[in-house]
Amino acid sequence: MGKSKQQAAQKPVKQEVVEKKKDLTTDTVQKFLIAYFTRKDLGENRNRYEPLVTTSMYNELTTEEEQPVNQAYKGYVVNQVLDTADIYINTENDTAICVVTYKNTQRKKIGSDEGALKNQSNQEAVQVTFTKQGKRFLVDKMEPVTLTNLLNTDSNSYNTNVTTESEYFEPTQSTMTSSTTLATTEESSHE
């Protein structure tokens, strides 16, 4: 007679779906830097960086471009191209410090490259703060920063951490002065 096989009750295996946090990447930062720093003329690149920034950041950037001090150079500083970017990302707060090098042409006369300074190299350091909207990181803030090299070994730099010879002898002189003062005080109290 046939034996009935008892099938082992299979428990469904629970698979936990852990959503991996997407961190800010250098590609995301680089894409913004290229769109922002590469332009034929002031404001020409707005359509390229607009999808990469928040609405408030877009308004801030366009307002800055419209300022008279920037409008004065429109047509004179042209053909700007991002050359290199050193990007340092802080994934904890979605910020990046970027040291950007770009080249441009500086004209003497609008519409003419005669006598213009071509391929002028410029460098800027900026801190770019991103915000996550959906699956995308958008630029929410950009501000200039000043970077210093504390380990600079250039002989022409002024190092404030140098100990001079006079600092070694100063405490001894101070002690001698105070003991002399004590002796003078004791002598005057005996008189």
SEZA-446793 format. One line per 2 residues: their letters; for each residue x, y, z of C-alpha. Coordinates in steps of 0.5 Angstrom, whole numbers, plus 500, padded with zeros to 3 digits. Example, Ala and Ser with C-alpha at 12.3 -4.5 7.8 and 13.67 -1.06 7.14 Angstrom:
as = 525:491:516; 527:498:514
//
This chain:
mg = 500:500:500; 502:507:499
ks = 505:511:504; 503:518:504
kq = 509:523:505; 508:528:509
qa = 511:535:507; 515:539:512
aq = 511:545:513; 515:550:510
kp = 515:557:513; 515:563:508
vk = 522:566:509; 521:573:511
qe = 526:578:507; 527:585:510
vv = 528:590:505; 533:595:508
ek = 532:601:504; 540:603:503
kk = 541:611:504; 543:614:498
dl = 549:618:499; 551:625:496
tt = 556:623:490; 562:627:487
dt = 558:625:480; 552:629:483
vq = 557:635:485; 561:635:479
kf = 554:635:475; 552:642:478
li = 559:645:478; 560:644:470
ay = 553:647:469; 554:653:474
ft = 561:655:472; 561:653:465
rk = 558:659:461; 558:663:454
dl = 556:669:458; 553:671:464
ge = 546:668:465; 547:664:459
nr = 547:657:463; 541:658:467
nr = 537:653:463; 543:648:465
ye = 543:649:472; 536:650:474
pl = 534:643:474; 540:642:479
vt = 538:647:484; 532:648:489
ts = 527:654:487; 530:659:492
my = 537:657:490; 535:659:483
ne = 532:665:485; 538:667:489
lt = 543:665:483; 539:669:478
te = 538:675:483; 546:675:484
ee = 547:675:476; 542:681:476
qp = 546:686:480; 549:692:477
vn = 556:690:479; 555:683:475
qa = 552:686:470; 557:691:468
yk = 562:685:466; 557:682:462
gy = 560:681:455; 567:682:457
vv = 568:676:461; 566:670:456
nq = 567:663:454; 568:661:462
vl = 569:653:462; 570:649:468
dt = 577:646:468; 578:642:475
ad = 574:641:481; 577:638:488
iy = 571:636:491; 570:634:499
in = 564:631:501; 561:631:508
te = 555:625:507; 553:627:514
nd = 550:633:513; 550:633:505
ta = 555:639:504; 561:639:499
ic = 567:644:499; 569:645:492
vv = 576:648:490; 574:650:483
ty = 579:652:477; 576:655:471
kn = 578:659:465; 575:665:461
tq = 576:670:456; 577:677:459
rk = 575:682:453; 577:689:452
ki = 571:691:448; 564:687:447
gs = 564:683:441; 571:683:440
de = 577:678:442; 582:683:439
ga = 587:684:445; 583:680:450
lk = 586:676:455; 584:669:453
nq = 584:662:458; 585:666:464
sn = 585:662:470; 581:663:476
qe = 580:659:482; 574:659:487
av = 573:655:494; 565:654:495
qv = 561:650:500; 555:647:497
tf = 549:645:501; 545:640:498
tk = 538:637:500; 534:631:498
qg = 528:632:494; 525:625:492
kr = 531:621:490; 535:627:487
fl = 540:631:491; 539:639:489
vd = 543:645:491; 540:649:497
km = 546:653:498; 552:656:496
ep = 557:660:499; 564:662:498
vt = 569:659:503; 577:661:505
lt = 581:655:505; 588:655:509
nl = 594:650:509; 596:649:516
ln = 601:644:514; 604:649:509
td = 612:648:508; 613:654:504
sn = 619:658:506; 615:665:505
sy = 609:664:509; 609:667:516
nt = 608:661:521; 605:663:528
nv = 607:657:531; 614:658:532
tt = 617:658:539; 623:664:539
es = 629:663:544; 626:669:548
ey = 620:665:550; 624:660:553
fe = 628:665:558; 622:669:559
pt = 619:665:565; 626:665:568
qs = 627:673:568; 620:673:571
tm = 622:669:577; 628:673:578
ts = 624:680:577; 619:677:582
st = 624:675:587; 628:682:587
tl = 621:685:588; 620:681:594
at = 627:682:597; 625:690:596
te = 619:689:600; 622:685:606
es = 627:690:607; 622:696:607
sh = 618:693:612; 624:692:617
e = 626:699:617
//
